Amino acid sequence: MSELRQDILTGEWVIFAGNRMKRPYDFIKKSIPKTDDASECQFCPGNEDLTTNSVYQDGLDGKWSVRAFPNKYPALSDDDYYYDDEGFYNAEYGYGIHEVVVDTPNHNEVIHDFSEDKLLEVLKVLKERFLIITKVDGVEYVQVFKNCGPDAGASILHSHWQIMGVPVVPREQETIQERCEDYKKEYGECLICDMLEHEDYVDKRIIAENDKFIAFCPYASKMSYETVIAVKEHIRSFGEFDEDALESLAQIFKVILSGIKTLRKEICYNICFQDTPNGMDGHWYMKILPRMGNPAGFEYGTNSYINPILPEDAAKYMRKKIMESFRGK
């Protein structure tokens, strides 16, 4: 049973999902897995009966490459939600969609070791599911994300993505929309388009680019080695990418992951697509957030971050490591 409640002071939405307490956890602590036995993994081929029924699967049970299905322990649900109306606070029904996309049949394979072709295959499936969820009545925003490793919030060892369609526009996306709209009113241009033009001009924080995408460390990075991959053209949504765009995204994604994997042994990181809320204009980008340290009191108390590494230095390191380690597809 789920419910959304809005913080009356900050405007942030919090999802309360009691059934998430029942989900399995594959780690003893930190990066120590309980077991490497694939026979016990609910995401491995042959164990399809341990999950909900698939909504996408590119092969028979036991013989597939990518598989998607509703989360067994959803934060939001289309048939089990709750709304406690007290009158003073703002709340919403916990209605929504929460899916899992298992991106490899191999139990111990990690995304930074995927080939470019494999990344393209996964991106195509994510786009297909994204488009379907976006069209569900009541969904205002769709978040595509991947938690890589326990320090990034992963509870299951087997590599997978999650897609959530939520009935509200989260505060982060609402703030971005407000700032972009204010900028457009004042300057007549897209804020993110102008930011990319500036990054290209100063050329201090760019890590890599190709014909359609640019990757850089943001000027005010919250986390060490935080990386943004943004589409150069003004495209509002992941769902609007054509075949060429997906191929270019897979290419630069592979390049950046080849640098991320060098940061530390068994590096944990989050991948978050930053899309545009339904019915609004925006500019798509994604974030890769290495988990080099954990937020502490100052961050939690102020929602401001202390980052020990300047983005210019982070970009320089990433460029060097990519040049040393990247071996193409």
HUJO-V983784 format. One record per backbone hydrogen bond with DSSP energy under -1.0 kcal/mol. NH is the residue of the N-H (numbers start at 1). CO is the residue of the C=O. If there is no record, write none. Layout:
nh=[NH & NH]
co=[CO & CO]
This chain:
nh=[3 & 4 & 5 & 6 & 7 & 11 & 14 & 16 & 18 & 20 & 21 & 22 & 23 & 26 & 28 & 32 & 34 & 40 & 41 & 44 & 47 & 50 & 51 & 55 & 56 & 58 & 63 & 67 & 68 & 69 & 71 & 77 & 82 & 92 & 94 & 95 & 97 & 99 & 100 & 101 & 102 & 109 & 113 & 114 & 119 & 120 & 121 & 122 & 123 & 124 & 125 & 126 & 127 & 128 & 129 & 130 & 131 & 132 & 133 & 134 & 135 & 136 & 139 & 140 & 141 & 143 & 145 & 146 & 148 & 152 & 153 & 154 & 161 & 162 & 163 & 164 & 165 & 166 & 174 & 175 & 176 & 177 & 178 & 179 & 180 & 181 & 182 & 183 & 184 & 185 & 186 & 187 & 188 & 194 & 195 & 196 & 197 & 198 & 199 & 200 & 201 & 202 & 203 & 207 & 208 & 210 & 214 & 215 & 216 & 217 & 221 & 226 & 227 & 228 & 229 & 230 & 231 & 232 & 235 & 240 & 241 & 246 & 247 & 248 & 249 & 250 & 251 & 252 & 253 & 254 & 255 & 256 & 257 & 258 & 259 & 260 & 261 & 262 & 263 & 267 & 269 & 270 & 271 & 272 & 273 & 274 & 278 & 280 & 284 & 285 & 286 & 287 & 288 & 289 & 291 & 292 & 300 & 301 & 302 & 303 & 314 & 315 & 316 & 317 & 318 & 319 & 320 & 321 & 322 & 323 & 324 & 325 & 326]
co=[16 & 92 & 14 & 90 & 12 & 7 & 5 & 3 & 1 & 17 & 18 & 19 & 20 & 155 & 32 & 29 & 26 & 37 & 38 & 41 & 44 & 47 & 48 & 68 & 68 & 66 & 60 & 102 & 56 & 100 & 98 & 94 & 2 & 4 & 2 & 93 & 165 & 163 & 69 & 161 & 67 & 106 & 110 & 111 & 115 & 116 & 117 & 118 & 119 & 120 & 121 & 122 & 123 & 124 & 125 & 126 & 127 & 128 & 129 & 130 & 131 & 133 & 136 & 166 & 166 & 164 & 162 & 271 & 269 & 149 & 150 & 149 & 101 & 145 & 99 & 143 & 97 & 141 & 170 & 171 & 172 & 173 & 174 & 175 & 176 & 177 & 178 & 179 & 180 & 181 & 182 & 183 & 184 & 190 & 191 & 192 & 193 & 194 & 195 & 196 & 197 & 198 & 199 & 215 & 215 & 213 & 230 & 208 & 228 & 205 & 218 & 223 & 288 & 216 & 286 & 214 & 284 & 212 & 233 & 237 & 238 & 242 & 243 & 244 & 245 & 246 & 247 & 248 & 249 & 250 & 251 & 252 & 253 & 254 & 256 & 256 & 257 & 259 & 260 & 264 & 148 & 289 & 146 & 287 & 144 & 285 & 140 & 277 & 235 & 274 & 229 & 272 & 227 & 270 & 268 & 290 & 296 & 297 & 298 & 299 & 310 & 311 & 312 & 313 & 314 & 315 & 316 & 317 & 318 & 319 & 320 & 321 & 322]
